[in-house]
Amino acid sequence: MSTDDRKFIMLTDYLHEPVIHYDRDCKRTYLNPAAITLIGEPSKNLEGKTPSSLRPSSVALQHYQEKIRGVIDTGLEAEFDFFLDRLPDGPNVHTKVLRIHAVPELDSAGKVVGALAIAHDITALKLSEKRLRALIENHPDHIIRFDLQARCSFVSPSFTASFGLEAADMLERTLLDCDRVATAAAREKIHQAIWQTLQQETSCTLETDWPEDRIIELRLVQEKDAIGEVSGVLCILRDITQQKHSEKALLTLNRSLRLLSSCNQTLIHATNEQQLIKDICQLVIDSGGYRLSWVGYPDHGSYQPLRMAAMAGARLTGTIALEQQTPEISLAVKAFQSGRVQIIQDYPNAALLSSLGDMASQEGLLACIALPLKVAKQTLGVMTIYAAHTHAFSADEVTLLDELANDLAFGIQSLRIRAEHRDAETKLEYLAHHDPLTGLTNRLLLRKRFEQFIQQANQRDYGLAMLFLDMDNFKEINDSFGHATGDALLIEVVRRLQRLLSEACVLSREGGDEFVLLINNTQASEIVTHTAQQILEAMQEPFEVSNNTLHASFSIGISLYPNDGKDFETLRKNADAALYLAKDCGRNTYRFFVSQMNADAQKRMRIQTDLHTALKNNEFLLHYQPQIRLCDGRMSGIEALIRWQNADGQMLSPAEFIPIAEQSGLIIPMGQWVLREACRQLAAWHQQGHTHLVVAVNLSSHQFRHGNIVDTIRSALHEFNLPPKSLELELTESILIQDTESVINTLHTLKHIGVKLAIDDFGTGYSSLSYLKQLSVDKLKIDKSFISDLHKDQDSAEIVRAIIQLGHILQLTVVAEGVETEQQLAFLTHCHCDQIQGYLLSRPVAAENIPEILARIGVSG
């Protein structure tokens, strides 16, 4: 292949247009990708074959081949349209229209050696031409086209039908030769206008009175081709007979025109709807010369009767009053119902009630017109006008008054839209600075208020306090009762707060369940303390929301200006740090910021960041603490406890990172890792022969509610081929008291799987006997705080004894946690506790130490 050939192929490969090369025998030697895609056949099936070889063959393909053959034989370029039909069956439907440009290929001696065909898809163009012709043929106006010799080349069917002509009477002729069209003088005038339009780039409009009973408007415009060259003249004919008659009649209606003009001026300058309709009614009297005018609106969704919104002219007459009392005969009501103009030219004689006719005659209300005030398809009201003489409303005058009514309706609608826009702008301005749910100021407006307070504080030498409020356990309420109930609770909480806060306070919603309170003019910290205490006390009374009794409380962090910060962000950050301390201190309390909190907050953020890294780098490990059965001293199971050895080799206490993991949501992936790792290790011990060994894994409340716990457990058991009974899940009482029905359903599902369930730290929560009976748990674990105080506190000893007895009554296994002394062991043995766990027996140890303990004490079967 020559360099030129390669360049040719490279260029054509990137063309969007199909390109095909043919040799001297009209066989394809090359097709670019666009051509192959168009034909829809592989290249190997096309090259070396003639166009007519395509299947199914068609007359169009034969014609195409003849055209290409003609280029090769004559050496002359050719351009032609080709209808490509690739349907395998059915009638010959053309799916593509291509304009083919074929050029001969010459060798160095000038001899034709082949041809090159380039295709342009003109399907859309052809379709547009077809649609344009359909549009012209069906347009209500008549269209005639004249060519460059002023000969008629097209006449729309509507023209020939309307004027009783045949197309043959005009085609290929100038107007001068069309004896059946207009008069000779009119034809001469139009013919000259056609020549003038051909010569000048202007449009020309003429009027003719042919036929005699009609007035026809002719508009002549130049027609240009694709390159901007004049190609003819289009003559557009429109019957304007009625329009001309109306214009002539309107000239006589000076009074109505003055009225309409005055009303339009009033409409232009109107700013208030009520004033507008009053002014229009008055203009109807002053400029229109009518006796009475009034505008009525439907009142509260009813139009019986219409409410009189404005009136001018005669004072409220007996006629109007009687119409209002009998809306079923009211012309205004009828106009409103029908949406059409209603007219009575002789009101006294046409009234449905004789008394109404008599009264109208006495009051000089002799003709009446009711005009619906319509915008699009909506009727806003009705304008009713009374005249002092009968037959006062001619057809032309009715047209003008209807136009007036339409203009008035448009003006009313425009004013209402403007008012809505103003209201919307006001609302947007409000929403830009307020929380949409509670109506409280948002952070943007809070910052502005803060800056104002700071200026006042600096000028008057007093302080400012920022309180960061966070609702305790709001997420649990949302999860249990739904977001709608949560939102309703927030609204009620805000209402209660607003009732107790003074004018010196600005309350803002940060989002979710977080609020910021600014207290201005705080000369003493006692004011701040009192306010915080008031907030806590106000929350003690429960809320009745959506038929639920809900409890709410706040943790509050407080920072003071200028001691704790001199700008908004610093004060907010420090109040947030104090808030964390309030939460750590048991919630439902407040704490002031101290400088050490910054270090604590930074440490929390550092631990949270490091937790993400630890999950990625697999820095966590599990230690295991044996659980011993008191009846025979053998191991009944082991509890898996997470430990974190960071990249520096430092072992961090769970107490340092578990709370942060729960607050950040990282507890869910951590819990999934613990479950999987514990199952993996248990499977290894089972393979060593310790098949009766059971491992206990703690579940956090976050993991239980949001961690897809059932699927996670199924997956872990399946992955390591463990019997479900070898896995025990330890749940805190706080998990079990939330969303009871959902918890019970999940517990029943877990029991159905076959895993064991234990209530951890029993005695520190709120479990009731009736509730425990519904739960499918296997074991109670007595909290170690009771065990540690056995010999110091008689109450703790009684609680432990009662828990053991309760567990046995419910046929549950009871485990004592945190057993560290022989005295504690003796007490538990005496009380018939089933199992114990604690440092007395073994500290939590690494997995590799468990086999030695198993060898020493064995596993219960």
C-alpha positions, 0 to 999 in steps of 0.5 A: 500500500502506497503512502497516499493510499494510507493517508487516504484511508486514515482521512476517510476513516475519521469521516462521519459520511460514508465513503466507498471506492469502486474499481473499474468493474464497479466492485467495492475495494474500500469502505470506511467505517461509516459506510460499513455501519450504514450498510450493516454488513461486515467488510468482508461481505462487501469488498470485491462485490458490486452494489447490486449484490446486496440482498435483498436486491431492489430497483434502487440498488440497480439504479445506484449501480448504473449511476456509478457505472456511468461515472466510470464509463464517462469520466464525469461526476454525478450527483443523485439521490438514493433510497436505501432500504435494508428491510429483509421482508415486506413492502419496499419501504425506504428508510434512508435517503442519501445524496450520493456524490460520485467522482471518477478516479483517474490514473497518472495518464488520465484514464478512469480506473475507478470511482469514489462515492460519498454519501450524505444523509438527507433523510431529515431534509426530505422529511422537512420538505414533505412536512413543509409542503403539508403545512403549506397545503393545509395552512388557513392562508392561501399561498401561491409561488412565482418563479424568477420569470413571475410564472406560477409554480405552486398554488395551494389547494385552499386557494383553488377551492376557495376561488373556484379555480383549477391549478391548471388555470394558473400553473406555468403562467404569469398572472397576466395570462390568468383570465379567471383571476381578478380583473385585468387591472388587478392582475397588472398591479399584482404582476408589477408588484411581483417583479418589484419584489423579485428585484428588491429585498423587501416585502410588499402588501396589497389589497384587492376587492376580488372577488367583489364580496371579499377583501383580500390582502396579498403579501409578497415576499422574496423566496431565497435558496440555501445560499441566499439567492432569490429563487422566487416570490411567495404570495400569501393571501388572506381574507380580511373582509371581516377585519376591514368591516370591523375597522370601518365600524370601529371608527364610529365608536369614538366613545368606546375607544376613548373608554378603552384607551383610558382604561388601558392607561389605568391598567398600565399604572395600576398597583392595587387590585381594589383601586384598579376595579374601582377606577375602571368602573368609574371610567365606564361611567365617565368616559363610556357614558353608561349609567351604572357599572359594577365588578363582582367576584365569587365569594368563598368558592361560590358564585351565588350571588357574586360579591360586589367588589366595586361599583360606580354610577348610580348608588346601589339600586333596587334592581341590583339588590333584587338581583343579588337576592335572586341569583338564579335570574342574575345576568352576572351569575349566568355570565360567570357560569357560562364564561360567555358575554350575556346581553339584554338589550331591553332589560325592563321587558326581558326581565324574568321577574315583572317586579325586576323589570318595573324597578329597572325601568324606574331606575333608568337601567334599560339595557345590560351587559355582563362580561366575564373577566377571563384569563386563559380558561379561568373566569375571575369574576364579572363586569356588569354594565347598565345603559340608560337606553335600550339596544345600547350595545351594538356588535362592535361595541360588545367587541370593544367592551369584551376586549376591555373585560379581557384587559381588565382580567389580564390586569387583575391577574397580573397584579395578583401574580405580582403580589404572589411574587412579592409574597414569594420574595418575602418568603424566600427572604424569610427562608434564607434566614430562617429554618423552614421547620421551626421558623427559628433563625438559621446560622446565617441570620444568627451570625448577623445577630452575633455581630450586632450583639458583639458591637453592643457588648464592646460599646457597653462593656458587657458579655455574651453567651453562646449555648450549644443545645443537642437533644439527647436520643433524638435519633432513637425517636426518629428511628422508632416513630418516624421522621414526621413524629420527630419533626413534630416533636422538634416543633413542640420543643421549640415552642416550649423553649420560646415561651421561657426565653427572654428578648435578650435571647436568639434561638437558632436551629443548626440542623437536625436536633442541634440548636444554638442560643445567643444570650445578649447582655450577660453581665454575670454567669448566673444569668447563663446558668439560670437560663440553662437550668430553665431549659433543662427543667422545661424539658422534664414534662413529657410531650404529647406528639402524634398520640405518643408520649415522648420525653426530651432532654438537652445536653448543653455546652456553654462558651462566653464572650470574650473569655472563650473566644472573640469570634463566632466560629471560636465560640461555637467550637468551644461551646461544641467542646463543652457539649461533648463534656455534657454528654460524657457526664450523662447527658441532660446537663450543661457544662461551661467551656474550659481550655482543656476541652480544646485538647480533648476535642482535638484528641477525639477528632484525632482518634476518629480519624485514626479509627478510619485508618485502623479499619483500613490497616487492620489494626484491631485485634481480639482478646478472649475472656473465658466464662466458667461454669460453677457446677463443674469448673469447666469453660462454657464459652469465651467472650470476644473483646476488641483491642486496638494497637495503633501504628505506633504499637500503643494499645488503646483502651476500648473506653477511649475509642468505643464511644467515639466510634459509636458517635461517628457511626464507625461502630458498625464496620468495627462490629462487622469486623469483630463478628467475622474475626471471632467466627474465623477464630472459633472455626479454627478452634473447632478444627482443633477439636474444641467443637463445643466451644461457644464465642460471645460477641457484643453488639452495639445499639447502632449495629443492631438498628442500622447494621443489617445484623441478621444478614451479617450474622448469616453471612459470617456463619456461612463463610466459616461453616459454623453451627449457629449454636456456637455463636452468642450475641450479647445485647444491652438493655438499651437496645431492647427497650427501643422500638419493641415490636421491631426488636422482638421480630429481629430477636425471633429471627436470630433465634430461628437462625439458631444463635444464642442471645444474652442480655449484657450488663443486666440490672443497669437498664429498664427491662421489666418482667413482662418484657423479658418474657417476650424476648427470646434470650438465653442468658442474663449477664449481671453487670460487674458494678453489682459484683464489685460492691457485693461485700460493701453494699447490702443492696448490691448483694440483694440485687445480685441474688434477685437477678439470679432468682429471676433468671432461674424463674425465667429458665435463663442462664445467669452469668456474673461479670467482673468476678475478682475475689474469692469472696465474690465467688463464694457468694455467687456459688452460694446463690447458685449462679450458673457461670462467672467471668472475671480476672479471678479466673483469667484476664482477656488474653490473645487467641494463642493463649486460649488452647492452654486454658482449654487444656487446663480446665476443659470445655463443658459439653 
